[in-house]
């Protein structure tokens, strides 16, 4: 039976869906523009992704307490509008003949920072909006939406690029943020913000609150370390795969989109199965099995070759990986929200996002250098080998019961 989560959740879900579809239509847009329009080498493409992630993470560090003490819906709307304006500047500059590598870097930092803030605010608001026993269902719907958008977006984006040029998908992404803001504005009912004593001055230590909560809880700590490592290694190979397929193997834009679009249907299937598998086998067993499998499959990218055989290799490998991620990610997100205190959820989520982006940025730079010294395929292979050890960081069975922060703190007020 389909679980009803309410009209307010429906609007939040719709806002998430439209911006996710826009982002997926623009999948790989900046690397594609860097390669095809600005003729950037492999290291520059990796640096573009890394600098955007790192810059956004650094700028977002002091924003955690700011998010926590403000109503979450206005924060989400503001971040959508900032992303809309930043992304709109790219097609305008392109049409004027002024687009540069430096502008792509700046836009990456601005949009990345806004995304961190939006994710933290929306996660904290979801914890306020949905009962604890419904969080896995809610996260499963977000996860399923992500993978359907990923399946449909890249092929559509590739087709649009072929017909209308390389920045059309960036325009679509910009408009999606404007529609997302309108969706958030339609949400009715209460909001949530942690109280703050006006007489208390913000200290430097307050910026680290999210990390303190993460490392205090042993389950969150192990999930955090696993997520940082897995996400970092997978993302480090992403720009290099773009260089390999688009630059060295001369795949067309639609083939590149297809290689990542078709496998994403597996993510939708995994997200739909996640709650059912947990109900039948238990969250620890499902987490461990899918955590191991998602660390094994990326090594298959080492066998990517030019032509149809290479395209099929990427589709199969990414498909198997994404099924496991579709199952694993809602469990991970739910466990994190259950264990984060309600009056510190935004800081926990922002700390998580900041750390993720910094880890990914660091590994992207390292892998960009590694690809320059060896080759993109060799660097991708090394990433796959290192991923094999990451399941050792997953939580143990005895650590999973009794989240320390399953219920909201008493000092959180609803506005």
MIRO-999511 format. One record per residue: x, y, z of N, C-alpha, C in turn. Coordinates in pm, whole numbers, padded with zeros to 5 digits, always signed. Layout:
<atoms>
XYZXYZXYZ
...
</atoms>
This chain:
<atoms>
+00085-00119+00000+00000+00000+00000+00089+00125+00000
+00052+00223-00084+00131+00344-00094+00112+00431+00030
+00219+00470+00092+00215+00552+00212+00191+00698+00174
+00094+00762+00237+00064+00903+00211+00144+00989+00310
+00217+01082+00257+00303+01167+00340+00254+01310+00348
+00141+01341+00287+00082+01474+00302+00115+01568+00187
+00031+01671+00174+00045+01767+00064+00173+01849+00076
+00212+01885+00198+00335+01965+00214+00456+01887+00167
+00460+01757+00202+00569+01675+00150+00562+01668-00002
+00442+01662-00056+00427+01658-00201+00488+01778-00270
+00470+01897-00213+00530+02017-00272+00682+02017-00257
+00731+01970-00140+00875+01960-00121+00935+01862-00220
+00868+01751-00237+00912+01648-00333+00909+01703-00475
+00805+01778-00509+00794+01836-00644+00906+01936-00670
+00935+02019-00568+01045+02116-00583+01177+02043-00604
+01198+01938-00527+01319+01859-00544+01324+01796-00683
+01210+01743-00727+01205+01674-00856+01240+01767-00971
+01181+01885-00973+01203+01973-01089+01347+02021-01096
+01407+02052-00981+01548+02095-00983+01640+01979-01016
+01603+01858-00972+01684+01741-01003+01679+01709-01152
+01561+01720-01212+01551+01699-01356+01634+01802-01432
+01630+01927-01387+01711+02029-01453+01859+02000-01443
+01903+01959-01324+02043+01926-01304+02086+01808-01390
+01998+01708-01401+02033+01589-01479+02031+01615-01628
+01944+01704-01674+01948+01744-01815+02082+01811-01845
+02134+01885-01745+02263+01952-01761+02379+01866-01715
+02356+01735-01700+02461+01644-01653+02585+01657-01741
+02699+01681-01678+02823+01691-01752+02835+01815-01838
+02746+01915-01817+02747+02033-01903+02878+02110-01892
+02925+02133-01769+03047+02210-01753+03169+02137-01809
+03187+02006-01779+03298+01935-01845+03286+01935-01997
+03163+01922-02048+03143+01922-02193+03180+02058-02252
+03137+02165-02187+03172+02299-02234+03323+02320-02227
+03383+02273-02117+03527+02288-02101+03603+02214-02211
+03556+02094-02246+03625+02013-02347+03597+02063-02487
+03468+02084-02519+03429+02113-02656+03438+02261-02694
+03408+02351-02599+03406+02495-02629+03538+02561-02593
+03588+02532-02472+03710+02598-02425+03836+02515-02448
+03820+02392-02499+03931+02303-02535+04028+02281-02419
+03971+02253-02301+04051+02233-02181+04106+02091-02176
+04230+02072-02126+04288+01938-02111+04228+01864-01992
+04268+01738-01975+04213+01652-01870+04231+01713-01731
+04352+01767-01702+04375+01822-01569+04284+01941-01543
+04264+02026-01645+04178+02144-01628+04034+02104-01604
+03988+01997-01667+03851+01950-01647+03835+01898-01504
+03932+01822-01456+03928+01775-01317+03936+01892-01220
+04022+01990-01252+04036+02107-01165+03908+02187-01158
+03835+02196-01270+03709+02269-01272+03611+02209-01172
+03596+02078-01177+03505+02011-01083+03557+02023-00940
+03687+02005-00922+03744+02007-00788+03738+02146-00725
+03773+02248-00802+03773+02383-00748+03633+02428-00711
+03534+02389-00792+03397+02423-00758+03353+02359-00629
+03387+02231-00611+03351+02160-00489+03422+02218-00368
+03554+02237-00380+03632+02285-00266+03593+02428-00228
+03580+02513-00329+03541+02651-00302+03406+02660-00234
+03311+02582-00284+03177+02582-00223+03183+02533-00080
+03260+02427-00056+03269+02371+00079+03329+02471+00177
+03434+02540+00135+03499+02637+00224+03406+02753+00255
+03338+02804+00153+03245+02916+00175+03130+02875+00266
+03088+02748+00257+02971+02702+00332+03000+02671+00479
+03127+02659+00517+03160+02620+00655+03094+02708+00760
+03100+02842+00750+03037+02924+00855+02886+02935+00844
+02826+02872+00742+02682+02889+00721+02597+02788+00799
+02660+02683+00856+02583+02583+00929+02500+02641+01041
+02560+02717+01137+02480+02777+01244+02375+02875+01191
+02409+02947+01084+02315+03042+01024+02190+02968+00975
+02209+02854+00909+02096+02774+00860+02012+02724+00977
+02080+02675+01081+02011+02610+01193+01913+02703+01262
+01949+02832+01273+01869+02925+01352+01771+03005+01268
+01747+02964+01146+01651+03032+01059+01546+02935+01007
+01428+02988+00980+01323+02907+00920+01375+02851+00788
+01347+02724+00763+01414+02653+00654+01357+02685+00517
+01228+02711+00505+01170+02734+00373+01224+02862+00308
+01232+02976+00379+01291+03094+00315+01437+03072+00274
+01510+02994+00351+01649+02963+00314+01652+02885+00182
+01563+02786+00169+01559+02707+00045+01524+02794-00075
+01428+02883-00060+01388+02971-00170+01505+03061-00210
+01573+03119-00112+01686+03207-00141+01796+03133-00216
+01824+03009-00176+01930+02933-00243+01892+02897-00386
+01764+02868-00409+01718+02841-00545+01737+02964-00634
+01704+03080-00582+01718+03202-00662+01865+03235-00690
+01952+03210-00593+02095+03232-00616+02146+03139-00726
+02105+03012-00722+02149+02918-00824+02093+02956-00962
+01970+03005-00964+01910+03049-01090+01994+03162-01154
+02029+03261-01074+02105+03375-01126+02245+03332-01170
+02309+03247-01092+02446+03204-01126+02447+03125-01256
+02357+03029-01270+02356+02947-01389+02314+03025-01513
+02225+03123-01496+02180+03205-01609+02295+03284-01669
+02394+03317-01589+02507+03397-01640+02588+03322-01746
+02586+03188-01744+02666+03110-01839+02614+03124-01982
+02485+03097-02010+02439+03115-02148+02447+03260-02195
+02427+03356-02104+02438+03496-02143+02581+03527-02188
+02679+03483-02111+02820+03507-02147+02856+03434-02277
+02802+03315-02295+02830+03238-02417+02778+03311-02541
+02655+03362-02532+02596+03433-02645+02670+03562-02677
+02729+03623-02575+02805+03747-02594+02951+03721-02632
+02989+03594-02637+03127+03560-02670+03225+03589-02557
+03175+03592-02434+03259+03628-02319+03283+03512-02223
+03232+03395-02255+03244+03282-02164+03389+03240-02149
+03428+03217-02023+03567+03179-01996+03571+03067-01893
+03687+03005-01885+03710+02900-01785+03693+02956-01644
+03739+03078-01622+03727+03142-01491+03583+03160-01449
+03495+03197-01544+03354+03212-01510+03293+03079-01469
+03330+02973-01540+03279+02841-01502+03320+02806-01360
+03442+02843-01321+03488+02817-01185+03403+02893-01083
+03380+03022-01110+03304+03105-01017+03161+03055-01003
+03098+03023-01115+02961+02972-01111+02955+02839-01036
+03056+02756-01055+03061+02629-00983+03064+02650-00833
+03143+02748-00787+03153+02776-00644+03021+02830-00589
+02961+02924-00660+02837+02985-00613+02724+02882-00608
+02706+02810-00717+02597+02712-00720+02623+02597-00623
+02749+02560-00607+02783+02453-00512+02755+02494-00369
+02789+02617-00333+02762+02667-00198+02612+02670-00172
+02536+02723-00268+02391+02729-00253+02331+02589-00241
+02388+02493-00312+02337+02356-00305+02361+02295-00167
+02478+02322-00107+02506+02273+00027+02404+02328+00126
+02379+02459+00119+02286+02523+00211+02144+02469+00188
+02104+02456+00061+01971+02405+00031+01954+02263+00084
+02053+02178+00062+02045+02039+00108+02032+02031+00259
+02111+02112+00330+02104+02110+00477+01967+02158+00526
+01918+02267+00466+01788+02321+00508+01675+02225+00475
+01677+02166+00356+01568+02076+00316+01570+01948+00398
+01689+01897+00433+01698+01778+00516+01644+01802+00655
+01680+01917+00713+01628+01950+00846+01477+01970+00841
+01428+02029+00734+01284+02050+00721+01211+01917+00701
+01272+01824+00627+01211+01692+00609+01197+01621+00743
+01296+01632+00829+01289+01570+00962+01174+01629+01043
+01147+01759+01022+01035+01825+01089+00902+01785+01026
+00901+01763+00896+00777+01744+00821+00723+01602+00828
+00813+01503+00835+00775+01362+00822+00806+01288+00951
+00717+01198+00991+00741+01116+01110+00863+01026+01090
+00925+00988+01202+01046+00907+01195+01024+00775+01123
+00906+00713+01144+00881+00585+01081+00850+00596+00932
+00838+00721+00881+00812+00742+00739+00935+00796+00664
+01044+00817+00737+01161+00878+00674+01221+00791+00564
+01225+00659+00585+01281+00571+00483+01196+00577+00355
+01065+00581+00371+00977+00594+00255+01001+00726+00183
+01010+00835+00260+01033+00967+00200+01167+00972+00128
+01272+00922+00194+01403+00922+00131+01407+00831+00008
+01330+00721+00013+01321+00635-00103+01258+00706-00222
+01161+00791-00196+01098+00866-00306+01194+00970-00364
+01267+01036-00278+01369+01128-00329+01473+01054-00412
+01517+00941-00361+01619+00863-00431+01566+00813-00566
+01442+00762-00567+01384+00716-00692+01372+00828-00794
+01331+00946-00748+01321+01062-00836+01457+01096-00895
+01560+01090-00811+01695+01121-00859+01734+01030-00975
+01706+00902-00962+01752+00808-01064+01667+00812-01189
+01536+00838-01176+01455+00856-01297+01500+00980-01373
+01528+01087-01298+01578+01209-01362+01713+01184-01428
+01796+01105-01362+01928+01074-01419+01914+00989-01544
+01811+00903-01547+01789+00820-01666+01740+00903-01783
+01647+00995-01757+01586+01072-01865+01668+01196-01902
+01734+01257-01801+01800+01385-01822+01917+01383-01918
+02019+01299-01896+02136+01302-01985+02106+01275-02133
+02024+01174-02168+01993+01158-02311+01921+01280-02370
+01825+01336-02292+01756+01455-02339+01852+01572-02351
+01939+01585-02250+02038+01692-02257+02131+01676-02375
+02174+01553-02403+02260+01529-02519+02191+01565-02648
+02061+01530-02660+01986+01565-02781+01972+01716-02795
+01944+01785-02684+01932+01931-02689+02063+01997-02730
+02173+01944-02678+02304+01998-02714+02329+01981-02864
+02293+01861-02916+02314+01837-03058+02235+01930-03147
+02116+01972-03100+02030+02056-03184+02052+02205-03158
+02068+02243-03031+02067+02384-02994+02198+02438-02938
+02299+02351-02921+02426+02401-02873+02457+02360-02730
+02582+02383-02686+02630+02325-02560+02580+02390-02433
+02521+02511-02440+02480+02576-02315+02329+02570-02293
+02257+02506-02383+02112+02502-02368+02072+02426-02241
+02148+02323-02206+02114+02246-02086+02140+02327-01959
+02237+02417-01963+02262+02504-01848+02143+02597-01828
+02085+02644-01938+01966+02729-01930+01850+02652-01867
+01832+02527-01909+01726+02444-01850+01749+02423-01701
+01873+02403-01662+01906+02386-01520+01872+02512-01443
+01905+02629-01498+01874+02755-01431+01724+02771-01409
+01645+02741-01512+01500+02755-01499+01443+02657-01397
+01504+02541-01384+01454+02442-01288+01464+02494-01145
+01566+02574-01115+01579+02630-00980+01470+02732-00953
+01431+02807-01056+01323+02903-01039+01192+02831-01011
+01166+02721-01082+01046+02642-01057+01050+02576-00919
+01169+02533-00876+01183+02474-00743+01146+02575-00636
+01191+02699-00651+01158+02804-00554+01007+02824-00546
+00940+02821-00660+00794+02836-00660+00727+02720-00589
+00782+02598-00605+00727+02483-00536+00740+02494-00386
+00856+02537-00337+00876+02554-00193+00780+02659-00137
+00756+02764-00214+00664+02869-00169+00521+02819-00152
+00485+02709-00220+00350+02655-00210+00330+02571-00084
+00437+02538-00014+00423+02458+00108+00353+02542+00216
+00258+02481+00281+00184+02549+00387+00212+02481+00520
+00186+02553+00628+00205+02495+00760+00328+02550+00828
+00370+02480+00935+00479+02528+01018+00615+02515+00954
+00710+02584+01013+00849+02576+00974+00927+02539+01099
+01056+02530+01089+01136+02490+01205+01264+02570+01207
+01304+02614+01326+01431+02685+01346+01474+02663+01491
+01601+02633+01510+01653+02616+01646+01661+02752+01714
+01620+02762+01842+01626+02891+01912+01769+02933+01938
+01788+03063+01948+01921+03115+01975+01911+03233+02071
+01994+03231+02172+01997+03340+02269+02068+03460+02206
+01999+03572+02188+02062+03690+02126+02186+03737+02201
+02193+03706+02330+02308+03750+02409+02431+03662+02388
+02410+03545+02327+02521+03452+02306+02590+03481+02174
+02718+03504+02180+02794+03533+02059+02839+03404+01993
+02840+03406+01862+02883+03289+01785+03034+03273+01799
+03076+03150+01834+03218+03121+01851+03267+03036+01734
+03398+03036+01715+03455+02955+01607+03422+02808+01624
+03415+02763+01751+03385+02623+01778+03245+02584+01732
+03154+02683+01723+03018+02653+01681+03012+02605+01537
+03111+02644+01458+03113+02601+01318+03141+02451+01305
+03193+02391+01412+03230+02249+01408+03126+02160+01474
+03012+02217+01512+02910+02141+01583+02866+02018+01505
+02841+02034+01376+02796+01922+01295+02893+01806+01297
+03022+01835+01286+03124+01729+01288+03131+01662+01425
+03111+01740+01532+03114+01681+01666+03003+01579+01683
+02885+01611+01634+02774+01516+01645+02800+01392+01559
+02856+01411+01442+02884+01297+01354+02982+01201+01420
+03090+01254+01475+03193+01167+01532+03159+01118+01672
+03061+01180+01736+03017+01130+01866+02936+01002+01852
+02860+00989+01745+02777+00871+01721+02857+00773+01635
+02880+00652+01684+02970+00560+01614+02913+00510+01483
+02779+00500+01473+02720+00459+01345+02736+00570+01242
+02702+00693+01281+02720+00804+01188+02866+00820+01150
+02955+00798+01245+03098+00812+01216+03143+00715+01108
+03101+00589+01120+03142+00489+01021+03073+00513+00886
+02944+00550+00890+02876+00583+00766+02939+00704+00699
+02980+00800+00779+03044+00920+00728+03175+00885+00657
+03259+00808+00723+03388+00773+00664+03370+00688+00538
+03274+00597+00541+03247+00517+00422+03195+00604+00308
+03101+00693+00339+03043+00779+00235+03147+00871+00174
+03233+00928+00258+03336+01018+00205+03429+00945+00110
+03470+00825+00149+03566+00750+00068+03505+00701-00061
+03387+00640-00052+03321+00587-00171+03284+00700-00267
+03218+00802-00214+03179+00914-00299+03299+00984-00362
+03405+01000-00284+03524+01066-00336+03589+00990-00450
+03603+00859-00433+03668+00778-00536+03582+00767-00662
+03451+00754-00645+03364+00748-00762+03363+00880-00836
+03352+00990-00763+03348+01121-00827+03482+01158-00889
+03591+01113-00830+03723+01143-00886+03738+01086-01026
+03672+00973-01049+03680+00910-01182+03583+00973-01281
+03485+01051-01235+03383+01106-01323+03436+01196-01433
+03512+01303-01400+03566+01388-01505+03659+01313-01601
+03733+01216-01547+03824+01139-01633+03748+01050-01729
+03632+01000-01683+03549+00921-01773+03493+01009-01885
+03462+01135-01853+03418+01230-01957+03528+01253-02059
+03650+01273-02011+03764+01293-02102+03787+01169-02187
+03779+01051-02123+03801+00925-02194+03698+00904-02304
+03569+00920-02269+03463+00891-02365+03448+01000-02471
+03452+01127-02427+03430+01237-02521+03557+01276-02597
+03670+01274-02526+03794+01319-02588+03870+01211-02662
+03902+01101-02593+03985+00997-02653+03905+00900-02741
+03785+00862-02696+03707+00763-02771+03606+00828-02864
+03593+00960-02857+03510+01039-02949+03364+00995-02951
+03311+00966-02832+03169+00939-02822+03093+01070-02848
+02977+01062-02909+02893+01180-02928+02827+01217-02796
+02771+01338-02790+02707+01384-02667+02590+01293-02629
+02512+01247-02731+02397+01163-02698+02441+01026-02649
+02553+00974-02703+02604+00846-02653+02653+00859-02509
+02719+00970-02482+02768+00995-02346+02650+01003-02248
+02544+01073-02288+02425+01081-02204+02358+00945-02187
+02354+00867-02296+02292+00735-02292+02367+00642-02197
+02500+00654-02195+02582+00566-02112+02550+00581-01964
+02498+00696-01925+02464+00718-01784+02313+00726-01762
+02238+00745-01870+02093+00753-01856+02027+00619-01835
+02059+00521-01920+01997+00389-01909+02024+00323-01774
+02149+00322-01724+02174+00256-01594+02096+00316-01478
+02057+00442-01491+01990+00508-01380+01852+00450-01352
+01794+00381-01450+01667+00313-01425+01684+00209-01315
+01803+00151-01307+01832+00058-01199+01828+00125-01063
+01869+00252-01056+01863+00326-00931+01719+00347-00885
+01629+00371-00981+01488+00385-00947+01434+00253-00890
+01469+00143-00956+01425+00011-00907+01481-00016-00768
+01609+00017-00746+01669-00003-00615+01602+00079-00507
+01569+00206-00538+01504+00292-00441+01366+00239-00404
+01294+00184-00503+01162+00127-00476+01172+00002-00389
+01283-00070-00402+01300-00195-00327+01357-00173-00187
+01417-00058-00164+01494-00036-00042+01414-00066+00085
+01298-00003+00100+01218-00022+00222+01170-00166+00235
+01133-00229+00123+01086-00368+00128+01198-00462+00171
+01317-00440+00118+01429-00526+00155+01465-00510+00302
+01460-00385+00351+01489-00362+00493+01385-00431+00580
+01257-00422+00541+01152-00487+00620+01170-00638+00623
+01221-00696+00517+01234-00841+00509+01364-00893+00569
+01475-00825+00540+01606-00878+00579+01678-00797+00688
+01627-00678+00721+01693-00596+00821+01789-00498+00756
+01798-00378+00815+01875-00273+00749+02026-00303+00748
+02077-00372+00851+02220-00398+00853+02260-00493+00741
+02185-00600+00723+02220-00696+00618+02211-00631+00481
+02105-00554+00458+02089-00488+00327+02200-00386+00306
+02233-00311+00411+02338-00211+00400+02473-00275+00369
+02506-00385+00436+02635-00449+00416+02645-00510+00276
+02540-00580+00233+02545-00645+00101+02557-00542-00010
+02472-00441-00008+02478-00340-00114+02603-00253-00102
+02650-00233+00023+02774-00158+00041+02893-00229-00020
+02898-00363-00007+03005-00439-00070+02992-00438-00222
+02872-00459-00271+02854-00468-00415+02886-00336-00485
+02848-00223-00423+02876-00095-00489+03025-00063-00490
+03103-00134-00409+03248-00114-00410+03318-00204-00512
+03249-00306-00560+03310-00402-00652+03288-00363-00797
+03168-00321-00832+03132-00301-00972+03214-00193-01045
+03253-00079-00980+03326+00024-01055+03456-00024-01119
+03515-00132-01067+03638-00183-01127+03614-00229-01272
+03490-00258-01306+03459-00298-01442+03485-00190-01545
+03491-00063-01502+03520+00045-01596+03662+00037-01651
+03747-00042-01586+03884-00062-01637+03885-00128-01774
+03774-00192-01811+03766-00265-01937+03695-00184-02046
+03675-00053-02022+03609+00032-02121+03698+00050-02244
+03639+00029-02361+03710+00041-02489+03631+00131-02583
+03691+00174-02695+03615+00255-02792+03503+00174-02856
+03406+00245-02914+03301+00180-02991+03187+00127-02906
+03103+00046-02971+02982-00006-02908+03015-00092-02786
+03123-00171-02796+03160-00255-02682+03190-00172-02559
+03260-00061-02578+03290+00027-02465+03165+00092-02409
+03074+00132-02497+02948+00192-02452+02868+00092-02369
+02860-00033-02414+02788-00135-02340+02855-00167-02207
+02988-00164-02204+03059-00187-02078+03022-00083-01974
+03022+00044-02015+02987+00151-01922+02843+00136-01875
+02752+00104-01965+02611+00090-01929+02591-00023-01828
+02654-00138-01852+02637-00253-01762+02699-00224-01625
+02822-00174-01624+02890-00147-01497+02815-00041-01416
+02781+00070-01481+02709+00175-01411+02571+00127-01366
+02506+00043-01446+02376-00010-01407+02382-00091-01279
+02478-00182-01269+02493-00264-01149+02527-00178-01027
+02617-00083-01048+02655+00007-00939+02535+00087-00889
+02457+00140-00982+02349+00230-00945+02232+00158-00879
+02207+00032-00916+02106-00046-00844+02142-00053-00695
+02267-00083-00667+02312-00093-00528+02304+00042-00457
+02339+00148-00527+02330+00281-00467+02186+00319-00440
+02094+00281-00531+01954+00311-00511+01897+00245-00387
+01947+00128-00353+01904+00059-00231+01974+00118-00109
+02103+00140-00119+02185+00181-00005+02156+00325+00040
+02144+00417-00054+02139+00559-00021+02021+00599+00068
+01897+00549+00043+01788+00587+00135+01810+00536+00277
+01871+00419+00291+01901+00367+00424+02002+00457+00493
+02104+00493+00421+02208+00582+00473+02149+00716+00514
+02067+00777+00426+02009+00907+00455+01914+00902+00574
+01837+00794+00584+01743+00780+00696+01816+00761+00828
+01918+00676+00828+01995+00654+00950+02058+00784+00998
+02106+00862+00905+02168+00990+00940+02068+01086+01000
+01949+01097+00940+01847+01188+00993+01794+01143+01128
+01776+01012+01147+01728+00961+01274+01826+00991+01387
+01952+00987+01358+02054+01003+01462+02096+01147+01485
+02061+01236+01393+02095+01378+01411+01992+01445+01500
+02033+01514+01608+01936+01588+01690+01859+01687+01604
+01730+01702+01628+01647+01788+01544+01697+01932+01543
+01751+01980+01656+01799+02118+01661+01942+02132+01611
+01998+02024+01559+02132+02029+01501+02136+01959+01364
+02020+01922+01313+02016+01845+01188+02078+01921+01072
+02048+02051+01062+02103+02129+00950+02255+02135+00957
+02310+02147+01078+02456+02153+01090+02520+02018+01061
+02454+01909+01101+02505+01776+01068+02505+01756+00917
+02396+01793+00852+02386+01774+00707+02480+01865+00631
+02497+01989+00678+02591+02078+00610+02734+02030+00629
+02768+01981+00749+02902+01925+00772+02926+01805+00682
+02824+01723+00666+02834+01605+00579+02859+01648+00434
+02782+01745+00386+02797+01793+00248+02930+01861+00225
+02972+01943+00322+03100+02012+00309+03214+01911+00302
+03212+01814+00391+03318+01713+00392+03318+01633+00262
+03198+01600+00215+03187+01525+00090+03248+01601-00026
+03217+01730-00035+03268+01810-00146+03419+01830-00136
+03469+01851-00013+03614+01868+00003+03688+01738-00032
+03634+01626+00011+03696+01497-00022+03695+01474-00171
+03582+01499-00234+03572+01481-00378+03667+01575-00452
+03675+01700-00406+03764+01796-00472+03909+01752-00462
+03949+01710-00343+04087+01668-00323+04121+01549-00412
+04032+01450-00414+04060+01331-00495+04051+01361-00644
+03967+01454-00684+03961+01492-00825+04093+01552-00873
+04150+01639-00788+04279+01698-00824+04387+01590-00832
+04389+01503-00730+04489+01395-00729+04473+01306-00851
+04348+01271-00882+04325+01183-00997+04348+01254-01130
+04329+01386-01131+04364+01462-01252+04514+01457-01278
+04594+01472-01172+04740+01460-01186+04777+01318-01225
+04711+01221-01160+04740+01081-01189+04710+01048-01335
+04597+01100-01387+04562+01076-01527+04661+01143-01622
+04714+01258-01580+04813+01327-01663+04943+01248-01668
+04982+01189-01557+05107+01112-01551+05092+00974-01617
+04971+00920-01613+04949+00787-01672+04852+00800-01790
+04725+00776-01764+04619+00794-01863+04487+00796-01788
+04381+00853-01849+04252+00852-01781+04205+00711-01745
+04223+00615-01833+04178+00478-01805+04255+00417-01689
+04385+00443-01682+04465+00389-01572+04421+00450-01438
+04393+00578-01437+04349+00644-01314+04212+00591-01271
+04123+00568-01365+03992+00511-01334+04007+00371-01274
+04100+00294-01327+04125+00158-01278+04176+00161-01133
+04265+00253-01102+04318+00265-00966+04206+00301-00868
+04117+00389-00910+04002+00424-00825+03919+00299-00795
+03895+00217-00897+03817+00095-00877+03883-00002-00781
+04014-00012-00787+04087-00102-00697+04076-00055-00552
+04093+00075-00530+04085+00128-00394+03945+00116-00335
+03843+00122-00418+03706+00109-00369+03679-00025-00304
+03756-00126-00340+03733-00261-00287+03749-00268-00135
+03825-00175-00076+03848-00178+00069+03745-00097+00148
+03662-00018+00081+03575+00076+00152+03466+00010+00238
+03416-00110+00206+03312-00169+00294+03360-00197+00435
+03489-00202+00458+03541-00225+00593+03504-00111+00688
+03464+00003+00632+03426+00117+00715+03279+00117+00754
+03200+00026+00699+03056+00024+00728+03030-00014+00875
+02915+00030+00932+02885-00003+01072+02871-00153+01094
+02905-00195+01214+02889-00335+01251+02748-00357+01305
+02705-00481+01307+02568-00516+01348+02533-00461+01485
+02625-00473+01582+02592-00435+01719+02583-00283+01736
+02626-00209+01634+02623-00062+01646+02494-00001+01596
+02410-00077+01524+02297-00015+01456+02175+00015+01542
+02138-00061+01643+02015-00029+01715+02022+00105+01789
+01905+00155+01822+01888+00269+01912+01962+00395+01869
+01913+00466+01764+01971+00595+01729+01971+00688+01849
+02078+00764+01866+02089+00849+01985+02000+00972+01977
+01949+01003+01857+01870+01125+01843+01746+01099+01760
+01676+00989+01790+01562+00951+01708+01445+01046+01725
+01435+01113+01839+01326+01206+01860+01378+01348+01867
+01296+01445+01826+01343+01582+01826+01377+01632+01965
+01473+01723+01971+01510+01785+02098+01400+01878+02145
+01386+01894+02274+01275+01971+02329+01289+02119+02304
+01413+02165+02277+01430+02308+02263+01417+02356+02120
+01364+02271+02032+01338+02316+01896+01199+02374+01891
+01183+02488+01832+01050+02549+01824+00996+02536+01683
+00869+02526+01669+00803+02530+01538+00746+02670+01518
+00774+02725+01402+00725+02860+01373+00599+02852+01289
</atoms>
